[in-house]
Amino acid sequence: MKGTREKVRLPAPGWQVLGPGLHGEKPSKAKERLAEHVDLDPLIHERTRLLILTALSTAPEGVLSFLDLREALGLTDGNLMAHLRTLEGADLVGLAKTGAGRGSSTQVTLTSPGAKAFKAYLDQLDALLRAARAPLDHDEGTR
């Protein structure tokens, strides 16, 4: 029916809607509140590196072969190696090559500092998700 739609109330000029729990706050305040929950390590947060660390953290003893990791993530050799070098440079993973030529094998290991950094990342992500979910859970209770 025409004319029965509800009007959408927009925030007053100078205000922003940045996400759950941040509605109606001035931009600087909203950014401060968001910053309280968001401190995700950009080195880990990049999609492919996040997948690599997730695969390693769920692997037995935190070790996978280069080939298994490549197949599991659907990456090219070069793409995977570039990300592994970045993670290795930050001491988040270790690379150990055995053999030479066609018989060589590379094992990728989640290092102890890598496991700690990944756990800290997951804790931050969990805090962010809880902060984002709280207003939504509250809204569901009022419906």
C-alpha positions as CSV (number, residue, x, y, z in Angstrom):
1,M,0.0,0.0,0.0
2,K,1.2,3.5,-0.8
3,G,2.1,5.8,2.0
4,T,2.3,3.2,4.7
5,R,6.1,2.9,4.9
6,E,7.7,4.0,8.2
7,K,10.0,7.0,8.0
8,V,13.6,6.2,8.7
9,R,15.1,8.6,11.3
10,L,18.6,9.7,10.4
11,P,21.2,10.8,12.9
12,A,21.4,14.5,13.5
13,P,24.0,16.4,11.4
14,G,27.5,15.8,12.7
15,W,26.6,12.4,14.1
16,Q,27.4,9.0,12.6
17,V,26.2,5.4,12.8
18,L,29.3,3.3,13.1
19,G,28.0,0.0,14.3
20,P,26.2,-1.8,17.0
21,G,26.4,0.0,20.3
22,L,27.7,3.2,18.6
23,H,24.5,4.7,17.3
24,G,23.9,8.3,17.8
25,E,27.3,9.2,19.3
26,K,29.5,12.0,18.0
27,P,32.2,10.6,15.6
28,S,35.1,11.1,18.0
29,K,33.3,9.3,20.9
30,A,32.2,6.4,18.6
31,K,35.7,6.0,17.3
32,E,37.1,5.9,20.9
33,R,34.6,3.2,21.9
34,L,35.4,1.2,18.8
35,A,39.1,1.5,19.4
36,E,38.5,0.0,22.9
37,H,37.5,-3.3,21.1
38,V,39.6,-3.3,18.0
39,D,43.3,-3.9,18.2
40,L,43.6,-6.7,15.7
41,D,47.1,-7.4,14.5
42,P,47.2,-6.5,10.8
43,L,49.9,-9.1,10.2
44,I,47.6,-11.8,11.3
45,H,44.3,-10.2,10.2
46,E,45.1,-10.4,6.4
47,R,42.8,-13.1,5.1
48,T,45.4,-15.6,3.7
49,R,47.7,-15.3,6.8
50,L,44.7,-15.8,9.0
51,L,43.8,-19.0,7.1
52,I,47.4,-20.2,7.4
53,L,47.6,-19.7,11.1
54,T,44.1,-21.2,11.6
55,A,45.2,-24.3,9.7
56,L,48.4,-24.6,11.6
57,S,46.7,-24.1,15.0
58,T,44.2,-26.8,14.3
59,A,46.8,-29.3,12.8
60,P,48.3,-32.0,15.0
61,E,51.3,-30.5,16.8
62,G,50.9,-27.3,14.8
63,V,52.7,-28.8,11.8
64,L,51.7,-29.2,8.2
65,S,53.6,-29.9,5.0
66,F,53.9,-27.1,2.5
67,L,51.9,-29.2,0.0
68,D,49.1,-30.0,2.5
69,L,48.8,-26.3,3.4
70,R,48.8,-25.3,-0.3
71,E,46.1,-27.8,-1.2
72,A,44.0,-27.0,1.9
73,L,44.0,-23.3,1.2
74,G,43.9,-23.5,-2.6
75,L,46.9,-21.2,-3.1
76,T,49.7,-21.1,-5.6
77,D,53.2,-22.0,-4.5
78,G,54.4,-18.4,-4.9
79,N,51.4,-16.9,-3.1
80,L,51.7,-19.3,-0.2
81,M,55.5,-18.9,0.1
82,A,55.2,-15.1,0.1
83,H,52.8,-15.2,3.0
84,L,54.9,-17.8,4.8
85,R,58.0,-15.6,4.5
86,T,56.1,-12.7,6.0
87,L,54.9,-14.9,8.9
88,E,58.4,-16.4,9.3
89,G,60.0,-12.9,9.4
90,A,57.7,-12.1,12.4
91,D,58.6,-15.5,14.0
92,L,55.0,-16.7,13.8
93,V,55.9,-19.8,11.8
94,G,58.9,-21.8,11.1
95,L,59.9,-23.4,7.8
96,A,62.1,-26.6,7.7
97,K,63.2,-28.0,4.4
98,T,64.4,-31.6,4.2
99,G,66.0,-33.3,1.2
100,A,66.9,-31.8,-2.1
101,G,65.4,-31.5,-5.6
102,R,62.2,-33.5,-6.3
103,G,62.5,-35.4,-3.1
104,S,62.5,-32.3,-0.9
105,S,59.8,-31.5,1.6
106,T,59.0,-28.3,3.5
107,Q,57.3,-28.5,6.9
108,V,55.5,-25.5,8.2
109,T,55.3,-25.1,12.0
110,L,53.4,-22.7,14.3
111,T,56.1,-21.3,16.6
112,S,55.5,-20.7,20.3
113,P,55.5,-16.9,19.8
114,G,53.1,-17.6,16.8
115,A,50.7,-19.5,19.0
116,K,50.7,-16.8,21.6
117,A,50.2,-14.0,19.0
118,F,47.4,-16.0,17.4
119,K,45.7,-16.6,20.7
120,A,46.0,-12.8,21.5
121,Y,44.4,-12.1,18.1
122,L,41.6,-14.5,18.7
123,D,41.0,-13.0,22.2
124,Q,40.8,-9.5,20.6
125,L,38.4,-10.8,17.9
126,D,36.3,-12.4,20.5
127,A,36.0,-9.1,22.5
128,L,35.1,-7.3,19.3
129,L,32.4,-9.8,18.5
130,R,31.0,-9.7,22.0
131,A,30.9,-5.9,21.9
132,A,29.1,-6.0,18.5
133,R,26.7,-8.7,19.6
134,A,25.6,-7.2,22.9
135,P,23.3,-4.5,21.5
136,L,21.8,-6.9,19.0
137,D,21.1,-9.4,21.8
138,H,19.5,-6.5,23.8
139,D,17.4,-5.5,20.8
140,E,16.1,-9.1,20.4
141,G,14.9,-9.1,24.0
142,T,12.9,-6.0,23.4
143,R,11.0,-7.3,20.3
